[in-house]
Amino acid sequence: MAEQKQESAENFRYFVRIANTDLDGNKHILLSLGKIKGINIMFANAVCRMAGVDIMKKTGTLSDDEVKRIEEVLKDPAKHRIPAWLFNRRKDPETGESGHLMTSNLIFTHENDIKKMKKIRSYKGQRHASGHPVRGQRTKSNFRKNKGKVSLGVKKKAGASAGKG
């Protein structure tokens, strides 16, 4: 038992690189994978299960083989039997297929979707272009910072005096 702890202390890495992201070696792999853009806790749980990695294992103690298995599952989750309802890009408008996007691919695709909505002048595209909330939020009290200097309240006239009446 003492040999295993000493061996794991020697092989411990403070940073583990998965999917072009540096992950903290002191955290559990389930929480560390959540730091990658496009991966939430539920998807990270499914990835760990399909890769055969214990979710409570510290990221710094992962072997190279385990890291490689996790990266393989992240590259093609459909091939490793992760259900499509966990993907963040279901029924892509261009290809019609479901997939899961991460890191810079997710950012690029999201920006292109917004540009496309603006180009076709959809309602959501117009709201994006004008800087208003897109999903039906209130605008009376919120989102003032995007509207510029809008004065609230009542201004008094220059010659008017208070108290007469």
SEVEXTI-921189 format. One record per residue (C-alpha): x, y, z; residue number from 1. Coordinates in Angstrom, 1 decimal. Layout:
<nodes>
> X  Y  Z  resi
> X  Y  Z  NUM
...
</nodes>
This chain:
<nodes>
> X  Y  Z  resi
> 0.0  0.0  0.0  1
> 2.8  2.4  0.9  2
> 4.6  1.5  -2.4  3
> 1.5  2.5  -4.4  4
> 1.2  5.9  -2.7  5
> 4.9  6.5  -3.3  6
> 4.6  5.4  -6.9  7
> 1.6  7.6  -7.5  8
> 3.4  10.5  -5.8  9
> 6.3  10.1  -8.3  10
> 4.0  9.9  -11.3  11
> 1.7  12.8  -10.2  12
> 1.3  15.6  -12.7  13
> 0.0  19.0  -11.7  14
> -1.2  19.8  -15.2  15
> -2.7  17.2  -17.6  16
> -3.3  18.3  -21.2  17
> -6.6  16.9  -22.7  18
> -8.3  18.4  -25.7  19
> -5.8  21.3  -25.9  20
> -6.7  22.4  -22.4  21
> -4.5  22.2  -19.3  22
> -6.5  20.5  -16.5  23
> -5.7  20.8  -12.8  24
> -4.1  17.6  -11.5  25
> -5.4  18.1  -8.0  26
> -9.1  17.8  -9.0  27
> -11.2  14.7  -9.7  28
> -11.3  13.9  -13.4  29
> -15.1  14.5  -13.5  30
> -14.7  18.1  -12.4  31
> -11.5  18.7  -14.4  32
> -13.2  17.7  -17.7  33
> -15.9  20.2  -17.0  34
> -13.3  23.0  -17.4  35
> -13.0  22.2  -21.1  36
> -15.3  24.5  -23.1  37
> -18.2  22.5  -24.4  38
> -18.1  19.7  -21.8  39
> -20.5  19.7  -18.8  40
> -20.6  17.4  -15.9  41
> -23.1  15.0  -17.4  42
> -21.0  14.6  -20.6  43
> -17.8  14.3  -18.6  44
> -19.5  11.5  -16.6  45
> -20.4  9.6  -19.8  46
> -16.9  10.1  -21.2  47
> -15.3  8.7  -18.1  48
> -17.7  5.7  -18.0  49
> -17.0  4.9  -21.7  50
> -13.3  5.3  -21.3  51
> -13.3  3.0  -18.2  52
> -11.8  5.7  -15.9  53
> -12.9  6.1  -12.3  54
> -14.7  9.5  -12.0  55
> -13.3  10.0  -8.5  56
> -9.7  9.5  -9.6  57
> -7.4  12.6  -9.4  58
> -6.5  14.0  -12.8  59
> -2.8  14.1  -11.9  60
> -2.7  10.4  -11.3  61
> -4.0  9.3  -14.7  62
> -1.8  7.2  -16.8  63
> -0.9  8.0  -20.4  64
> -3.2  5.2  -21.5  65
> -6.1  6.5  -19.6  66
> -5.6  10.0  -21.0  67
> -5.4  8.6  -24.5  68
> -8.7  6.7  -24.0  69
> -10.4  9.8  -22.8  70
> -9.2  11.8  -25.8  71
> -10.4  9.1  -28.2  72
> -13.9  9.2  -26.6  73
> -13.9  13.0  -26.8  74
> -13.0  13.0  -30.5  75
> -15.8  10.7  -31.5  76
> -18.4  10.2  -28.8  77
> -21.0  8.6  -31.1  78
> -18.7  5.8  -32.0  79
> -18.3  5.0  -28.2  80
> -22.1  4.7  -27.7  81
> -22.6  8.0  -25.9  82
> -26.3  8.9  -26.5  83
> -27.1  11.7  -28.9  84
> -29.2  13.6  -26.4  85
> -26.0  14.5  -24.5  86
> -24.5  16.2  -27.6  87
> -24.4  20.0  -27.8  88
> -25.0  20.1  -31.6  89
> -28.0  17.9  -32.5  90
> -29.4  17.9  -36.0  91
> -26.9  20.4  -37.5  92
> -28.7  22.6  -40.0  93
> -26.0  22.1  -42.7  94
> -25.3  18.4  -42.4  95
> -28.3  17.1  -40.5  96
> -26.1  15.0  -38.2  97
> -25.6  15.2  -34.5  98
> -22.2  15.8  -33.0  99
> -20.4  17.3  -30.0  100
> -18.3  20.4  -30.4  101
> -15.5  21.6  -28.0  102
> -13.1  24.4  -27.5  103
> -12.4  26.6  -30.5  104
> -14.8  24.7  -32.8  105
> -17.7  25.5  -30.5  106
> -16.9  29.2  -30.4  107
> -16.4  29.3  -34.2  108
> -19.7  27.5  -34.9  109
> -21.6  29.7  -32.4  110
> -20.3  32.9  -34.0  111
> -21.2  31.6  -37.5  112
> -24.7  30.7  -36.3  113
> -25.2  34.2  -35.0  114
> -23.9  35.8  -38.3  115
> -26.2  33.6  -40.3  116
> -29.2  34.7  -38.2  117
> -28.2  38.3  -38.7  118
> -27.8  37.7  -42.5  119
> -31.2  36.2  -43.0  120
> -32.8  38.9  -40.8  121
> -34.5  36.4  -38.5  122
> -36.1  37.8  -35.3  123
> -33.2  36.4  -33.2  124
> -30.7  37.8  -35.6  125
> -32.3  41.3  -35.4  126
> -32.2  41.1  -31.6  127
> -28.5  40.1  -31.7  128
> -27.7  43.0  -34.1  129
> -29.5  45.6  -32.1  130
> -28.0  44.4  -28.8  131
> -31.3  43.5  -27.2  132
> -32.0  40.3  -25.2  133
> -32.7  37.4  -27.5  134
> -34.7  35.0  -25.4  135
> -37.6  37.0  -24.3  136
> -36.2  38.6  -21.1  137
> -37.6  41.9  -19.7  138
> -36.1  45.1  -21.0  139
> -37.7  47.7  -18.7  140
> -35.3  47.3  -15.8  141
> -32.5  45.2  -17.2  142
> -30.1  45.5  -20.1  143
> -29.6  49.3  -19.6  144
> -25.9  49.0  -20.1  145
> -26.4  48.0  -23.7  146
> -28.8  50.9  -24.5  147
> -26.4  53.7  -23.8  148
> -27.1  56.7  -21.6  149
> -30.8  56.6  -21.1  150
> -32.0  58.9  -18.3  151
> -34.5  57.5  -15.8  152
> -36.8  59.7  -13.8  153
> -38.2  63.2  -14.3  154
> -36.2  66.3  -15.1  155
> -37.3  69.6  -13.7  156
> -37.5  72.7  -15.9  157
> -34.8  75.3  -15.3  158
> -37.2  78.0  -14.0  159
> -39.5  75.8  -11.9  160
> -39.1  76.0  -8.2  161
> -40.1  73.3  -5.8  162
> -42.5  73.9  -2.9  163
> -45.0  76.4  -4.4  164
> -48.4  75.2  -4.8  165
</nodes>
